[in-house]
């Protein structure tokens, strides 16, 4: 009879053959080998950066495509002194509204074509095109133009001066190749074959995408910023978090960037070949209410168009208890739509309290009573009941949804939880087919991210609940246009206060992220805005090579 360890080794061996494309083992030697297998509970959507909406696709895209410059280790987004060059090697403001960027002469696309200023201006046009609906488009609104002075010089002109001018010009766009994509009509670009077989300019080249299984990248040994520390990266897709975790514990994978609840963290801590790496999170989790009727969007939602009902539901949820149960207390209850990665975060900012008694009083004032004694409040013969969408790929959300369901049941609100596979979940949320949806948003390190979900303009993208408040829009706009940090901070404070008072969502928790990482890697670092941004600098010392490290094409 095979022992468990024997079966795990056999399973790992089978995986190695699969991931290597049926290559013979042991073909890589010397001091530059190393494969990292990332276990993900969802598949990438597309590998064209302006079209990517999903975390896995964005993470992989950051290894294939470069920015003009990146934030430094302190993640400072104001000014330009702390930024790290990528495609741009230098820059200067010739006046308050004009930025001149000089590109590196040795930057190349993976097909050998030089990266030029024409690629940058093309990328800017694609990101700004309404047909693309890029998630970063709003962050580029105050850039009037990007023009090529010559092959290596880009001139950026702004409509006004503000604190994050440089950040907006260099950070949000991943530069894409004009010579490959310029002939593709914009309305077909998001679905073009390039998104599944991209040609990038970053530290890794695309190798293959096995639908439903994996995406494989290989290092560019001639990468102009220095040879990557790893030879190969494989993203392996799983149906859910439990499967992904099983692969990690069985030594079939090397990394899970978000372990979720305390039980998962404990299991990784107990595995001899793994370590737990904690890092700040830029993600916050929230339950968003739909302001429109999902069966007829022309009508207001029968429950959540009422601000007082939204406030009552929020008061009835004990978020500190949820945080403790789901994450073992590793994280924070956010005071609004933000994470600790934003410089406007304030630990002392008041939170909406847990107050089920006040929730009951509010609902009673709105006419919600248990008239038939069945335990569920009703009004005019209609029960106070709604559906909550949750993705199966997120164990913390699934667990939190069950706790919320029980807490709301105690005050007479009936919640039906619908669990969906991630891509189906995302599609249903984007199409506004829900009463409430358990979402997550992050990756941004600028307060402007608040506007990417909670402004009127965001109703076409990530504002799934269709929340809109002109006062909030004005405060966000003024905060983004502020030229000094102090003025911006005051305006952001007012905007957050106004949003919280409107109760368009329940801001549930922002985790202190715990990743599971194989112990053989050196140079491990994880960033809150994009955990995989520094993955290309990890390496495996030759005396720690795993069997899968020795595969090479």
N, C-alpha and C positions, 0 to 999 in steps of 0.2 A: 504493500500500500504506500502511495506517495505521501510524504509529509507535507505540511503546509509550506515550509520553506522551499522544498523541492518544486512544488507547484508554482510558487511565486517566481522562482528562478526560470522555470520553463515559460511562464507567461511573459516575463520580461524579455526572454530570448526571442519569443515569437514577435513581440512588439518591435524589437530592434531590427529584425529582418524587414518588417512592414515599413518602419520609418525610414530605413536605409534604401528603400526601393529595390530590395532583393540583392543588394551588393554583398560581396564577401566581407566578413568582419576582419578587423586588424589591419586596414590599409593605411591608417594614419599613424605617424610616429613623429618623434622629435618634440620640440617645445611648443608647437602650435597645433594643438588638437582641442577637443572640447565640444561637446554637444549639450545644450540645455533643452530639455523637454518641458514645455509649459503646459500644465493641465488646466483647461478652461471649461467651465460649465455651459458655454454657449459658443456658437460658431461666429466667425467674422461675417459682417454683412457684405462689405465691398472694400477693396484696397485702393480706391481712388479718394485721396484725402478730402476734397470738397464735398464728396457725396457720403462719406462715412458718418454713421450716427451711433454706432455700437462700440462699446469699450474695447473689445478684442480687435476689431478692425482698425480702430484709432491707434492702439498700442503697436500693432504690427506695422502700420503705416509710418510710425515714428522711427522705425529702423530702416525703412526703405527710402524715405524722403526727408530732406533736411529743411530747416527753417533758414531764414537769413541770419538770425542770431538767436541765442537762447538765454534764458535767465540764468544767473549765477547760483551758487549754492544757497544763498540767503533768500532766493525767490523774489527779490525786489523787483517791482514792476514800474516804479517811477524813475524818471531820469534815464540815462543810458550808460552810466559809468560801470555798472556792475554786470553788464551783459557779456556773454561769451560768444565770440565769432563762430559762425558756421559757414554758410555760403558767402556771406559778406565778411571781408577781412578787416574793413575799417569803415568809419562813418563820421560825418560832421553835420551840424546844423549851420547852414550858411546864413540863415535868418530864422526868426521864430516859427515861420511857416514852411520852411524848405529844408529837407533832409537829403543829403547826398550819400549814397551807399556805394562802396567799391567792392566788386565781387572778386573772389579768388580766381587766379588764372588757371589753376590746376584742377578745378572741380569738373567732374565728368559724369554724364549719364552712364548707366550700366551697359549701354550699347556702344560706348566710346565717344559719343558726341559731347562737345564742350557745353557746360552750363553757362548761359549768357543772360544778359539783361533782358533780352526778348522773352526768355522763359519766365522771368519775374513779372513782367508786365502782362503776359498772357495769363499767368496764374491769378494775378490781381483781378483781371477781367472776369475770369471764371468764378472766383469766389464772390464777386459782386453781382453776378448775373442772377436775376430773380428766378430763372428757370432751374438753377441748381439748388436754390434755397439752402445754401451752405450754412451750417450752424454758426459759423464765425462771421457771417456777412454783416451783422449789425455792428460788430466791433471795427469794421472798416469804413463806416459811414462818414467819418470826419476826414478821411483821406480823399482829397479831390482827384488826385491822379498819381499814377506811377508811370514814369516815362523813361525810355532808354536813351541816354546821351550817347553811348557807344556800347560795345559788347560787354564791357565790364562796369559800366556806371549806370546806376538807377537814381533818378531824381524823384523824390516823394514830396508832394505838395498837400498841405492841410488847409482846411477851412478855418481853423482857429488853433490857438495854442492851448494845451492842456497837459496835465501831469503825466499821463501815460501815452504820450505821442509815440515815442520810440517803440515801446512795448507793442502797440497796435500794429505798427508797420512791419515788425520783424518776427513776431512770435506766432501769430494766428495762422499764417499760411504755410503749408508744406509745398514747396515749389515743385510743379509738375512740368513735363516736357512738351514744349510747343511743337516741336518737329514731329511728334507722334500724334498729338490730339487736336491740333489746330483745325484740321479738316472735318472733325466730327461735329455735327450739329449739336448745339447746346442742349436741346431737348432730348437728345439721345446719349448724352455723355455719361450720365449716371449709370445707365445700363450697358455701356460699351464693354467689349471684351477686355479692355485694358484693366478694368477693375478686378479681374480675376487672373490676369497675367501682366502685372505692372512692370514698367521699366523705371527704376528709381535712380537716386543719386546719393543714397546714404551708405552706411557701413555694411549693410547686408543686401544681397541680391535675391530676388524671388526665384524659387526653384519649381515648386509645384503646389497645387491645391487639390487635395482629395476631398470632394464634397462629403460633408458629414463626418470626416475623419481627422484631417490634419492639413496644416499649411507648413511648408518647409522653406527655410531661408538658408543661404550660405554666405559666408563672409566674403567681402571684397578685399582681397589681399593687397590691392593697390589703393585702398581708400585714402584720400588726400589728407584727412585729419589723423591718420595713423591706423595701422592694421588692427582690426578688432581682436579682442582677447579670446573670443570663441570662434570656432570653425563653423559651427552650424547651430541653428535654432529651429525647433519644431514646436508649433502650437498644436496640441492634440485636443480635440473637441469631445466633450462628454455630454451625456443627456442631462445630468444633474450634478449637484455638488457632491453627493455621496459617492458617485462613480469617480469623479475627479480626485476626491480625497483617497479613495481606495487605491487608485493608481500611484499616488504619491507615497502612501505608506508601504506599498508593495515594491517600491524602488523601480517603478515603471515610468515615473516622471520625476522632475527635479524641482519644480516651482509651482506653487499656487499663490497668487498675489494677495488673495483675501480669503482667509480660512473661515471667517464667520464666527459662529458661537463658541463659547468656552469649552464645550466638549471636543470640538474639532482641534482647538488649540492644545488641549491636554493630550490628545492622541498623538499629535505631532511632537510635542515635547518629550513624549515617552519613546519615540522612535530614535534609535541610536544613530541612524544615518542622516537625520534631519535636525535642523535648528529652526526656532521661531524668531523671525526678525520683525520687530515693531517699527512702524513709521507713521508720521502724521497723515491723516486722511483729508482730502479735499472734497470728499463726497458727503452729502447729507441725504438721508432717507426721509420720505414724506408720504402722507396719504393726501392726494389731491381730490377735491370735489369737482364734479362736472356742473358748470353753471347752466348748461343747456340740456334739454331732454334728449337722451340718446336715440329714442325712437322717432323724434322729430326735432332736429336742431333749430328750427325756426321758433320753437317755444322754449321758455325757461324751464329749468329742471323743477319737477314738482316738489322736491325737498330742498335742494342745495342752492336754488336761487335765493332762498331766504337766509340772510346773513345771521339771524339769530339762531336758526337751526344749526348752521355751521359752527357757530360759537359754542353752542350747547354740546355738540358732538366732541369738539376739541376739549372742553372742560371735563368731559366724562372719561377721557383717556388718561390713565396714570402712566405717563411716559418714563419717569425714573424706574418704575417697576418693570416696564418693558425692556429698558436698557439693561437692567440687572439680569433679567431672565434670558435675554437673547445674546448679549455680549459679555455677560459676567461683569458688567460695570466698566468694561474697557471702552470708554468713549464719553460722549457728552450729549445732553439734551440741548439742542440748539435753540437760541432765542428767536429764530426766524430762519429764512432761507439762506443759510451760510454755514461754513465750516471753519475750524480753527486755522486753516491755511490762508484765510483772507486777513489782511491787515486791519480790517474794521472789526474783527472778532473781539468781544469783551466778555470775559468770564462773569463779570458782575451784572451784565445786562439782565433785566427781569424776564422770566419765562412765564408763559400762560400757565397758571397753576392747575393742579388736579382738584376739581371741586364738583363732585357728582351731585351734591345737593343743589348747587346753583344751576347746574345743567337741567335738573328736573324742574326747577322753578321757571327757567326760561321757556322750556318746552310747554309747560302748563299755560304760561301766558300766551303762547302761540296756538293754544287750543288742542294740544296733544295730550290725550288722557287714555287710560286703559278702561274703555267703556264696557268691554265684555269680559274682563277678568282673566284674559288668556296670557297675561304677562307682557304683552306687546302694546305700546301706545298706539292710538289710532285717532284719526280726525276725519269726520265725514265719511266714515266707513272704510277709509283707507289706512292700512297699517303703516307705522313708521319703520320701514324696512328698505334696505338697499343692498346692492351687490358690490363686492370689493374684489377687483382684479389683482392677482398676484402671479409672479412668474415662478415656475418650478425651479429655475436655475439659481434662486437665491434662498438659501435656508433661513437666514435671519428674517427676511421678509415674510416667509411662510409661517415661521414661528410667531413673529410679532402679530401677524394678522389673526391668528387664533386667540392670542391674548386680548387683542382689541375686540374681537367678536364677543368674548366672555365679559369684558368690562362693560361694553355697551348693552349686552343682554340684561345686566343687572339694573339698568335704569329704563328698560322697556324698549330698546332699539334692537331690531332684528337685522343681523348682517349675514349675508350669504357669500361665502368665499369661493371664488372661481379661480382655479390654478391653471395657468396656460404655459406651454413651452415658450421660450423667450421670444423667438421671432413672431409667433402668433400674438403673444402678449403685447409686443411693441407695435404691431400692426393695429391691433384693436385699440390701444391707447391713442395712437396717432390719428385714428379715424373717429375718435371720441365716442366709442361704443362702450361706455361704462357709466356707472353712477359715481364710483370712487375707484381710484387706482393707486396702488402702492408703488411709487416711483423712487428713483434715486438720481441725483444730479451732482456732477462735480468734474474734476479735472482742471477746472479754472483756478487761477490764483489771483485774479483781480475781482474787486467788488462788482465790476460791470457784469459779471456772471448773473447777478440778481436780475438784471434786465433780460437775460437770455431765456428766462422761464416765466417771470412774473410781470412783464410789461405787455401792453396791448399788442405791440409789434410781434411779440413772440407767439401769438396765437396761431401763426402759420407753421411754427416749428415745435418747440418744447412746452408751450403753455397749453397742455392738453385739456385742462379744465375750462379754457376760454375766459379766464379772469381778466378783468379790465377796470382800471381806475385812472382817469386822467390826472388826478393829483399825484399818484404814484409815478406815472409816466414823466410828469414834469420834474419831480424830485430826482428821479434816476438820471434824466437828461442833464439837469443842472449839476449833479454830483459828478457825472462823467466829464463835464466841461470845466470843472473847477481847475484852477491852475496851481493851487497849493493844497497840501495834504490836510491842513486844519479845516479849511472850508469844505473840502470834499467829505471829510469825516462827519461833520455836522449834518450835511445833506443826506448822506447815506443813513445816518441815524434816524432822520425823519422819514425816509422812504421805508426802512424796515419797520418802524413803528406803525406806519399807515397800512402796510401789507398785513401785519399781524392783526391789527384791529379788524380788517376785512375778513380774516379767517378763510382764505381760499384753500388752505391745506392745514394738516397737522404735521408740524415738523418733528419727526419722531426721534431720530438719533443721528449722530455723526460718529463713526467708530474711530478708535485708535487702531489702525489697521495692523493686523498680524498676518504675516506671510510665512508660508512653509518653504524652506530652501534646503537643498541638499548640502551637506557639510563640505563637500570637496571643492567648492568654489571659493576663490579669492576675489577681492575687489567688489564685494556685494554692496550695492547701494540701491535704495528705492526712493523715488520722488513722489511727493503727494499729488502733484499735478498730473503726472503720467509715470507710473511705477517703472515701466520698461524703458524709459528714456536713456538710462545709463546701462542697460543690459549689455550693450556692445563692449563695455569695458570690463565685464567679468572675465575670469579665466580659470582654467583648471591646471594646477601644477602637474608636471609629468608623473610625479610619484603618487598622484591621487587619481590617475585616469581610471574611469569606469569603462566597462566593455563598450558602451555606446559612444564613448569619446573617441574611439579608434576608427569610427566610420569616416570615410572621406570619399568625395567624388573624384 
